[in-house]
Amino acid sequence: MRTAFLVTERYEPAAAIERREVTEFLHAVSQPMTALICALEIALRGDRSTQDYRRLLDQALTEAKRIATAARDLRARIQRP
């Protein structure tokens, strides 16, 4: 019984850290994901000028890069010893 307690005691902080990391990731990607979806929905609503499409695609690319950065940061934090 004591061994089970020690194992649980050791892994509970790790689980709490993992939950915090995932929560921070979800917070970090929530806003850029919403902005990306909005930019794409606006682009699909109707005919637009080439300049408008370029602007919307630039916005979408910026938000996609923010999401990729957040994912990369989370992976790095999880993989560190």
C-alpha positions, -999 to 999 in steps of 0.1 A, spaced: 0 0 0 28 24 8 44 18 -26 11 27 -43 10 59 -23 46 68 -33 39 62 -69 7 82 -68 25 110 -49 53 111 -76 29 113 -106 2 136 -93 25 167 -98 34 155 -133 -3 152 -141 -10 186 -128 18 201 -149 5 183 -179 -30 197 -174 -16 232 -170 4 229 -202 -26 217 -221 -48 244 -207 -22 270 -216 -20 256 -251 -57 257 -256 -58 293 -244 -29 302 -268 -46 287 -298 -82 297 -291 -80 333 -303 -59 327 -335 -81 298 -344 -112 320 -341 -95 347 -362 -84 321 -388 -120 307 -391 -134 342 -394 -110 352 -422 -118 321 -441 -155 325 -437 -153 361 -449 -133 350 -479 -160 325 -488 -190 348 -485 -188 363 -520 -167 376 -548 -139 399 -536 -111 417 -553 -77 401 -556 -64 426 -531 -92 416 -506 -84 379 -510 -47 386 -505 -54 405 -473 -76 378 -460 -51 351 -469 -23 371 -452 -45 372 -420 -52 335 -422 -15 327 -427 -5 349 -397 -30 332 -375 -20 297 -387 16 306 -378 5 316 -343 -12 283 -339 19 264 -352 41 284 -328 19 275 -298 20 238 -308 58 239 -312 62 256 -278 40 231 -261 59 202 -277 92 217 -265 79 222 -230 66 186 -228 99 171 -242 122 189 -218 136 168 -191 
